């Protein structure tokens, strides 16, 4: 299976993590330590940003 390139830039992920208050976990323990719930919240926020930027279809 081919490796997938990340769709979300690291900068955007870090910005959203900071906004949601999980940036300290990312900084100290890495992305693997972020809970599934917080990861879901990060993805939801990224989708919200994309919909605002590109419009929802």
N, C-alpha and C positions, 0 to 999 in steps of 0.2 A: 504494500500500500504506500502510496506517495505521501511524503510529509506535507502537512498543511502549514501554510504561512499564516501567522497571526493576522486577524482582520482588524484588530484594534491596536493602535500604537501604544507602546509602553507609556508614553507621556500622558495619553488620555486615560489609561488605566490608573496611573498614579494620581492624576488630578481627581478622578472620580473617587478613588479610595480615600483621598484627603477630605473630599467633600462629605463622604459618608462616615468618616472618623475611624477608618481601619488602616490608615497609612502607617501607624506605628507598628502594627503587626507585620505589615509588608516589609518595612524597613528593618525590623529586628529579626524576623523569622522567615521571611520570604513569602511568595504567593501561596505555597503549599500549606501554610498555616492558617490561611483565611478560610473561615467557615463556608460551607455550601450556601447557606442563607445569604451571607455577605457577598459571595461571588454572584449569586442570582440578582442581588440588588445592584451590583456593579453593571451587570449585563442589561438589566432593565433601564438603568440610568443612561447607558450608552445608546440603547434603542430610542429612548426619549429624545436624546440629543440629536441622533440621526434623523428622526422624524421631523424635528424642528428645522434642521438644516436642509434636508432634502425633500421634505413633505411626505406624508404617508399616502400610500396608493390605495 
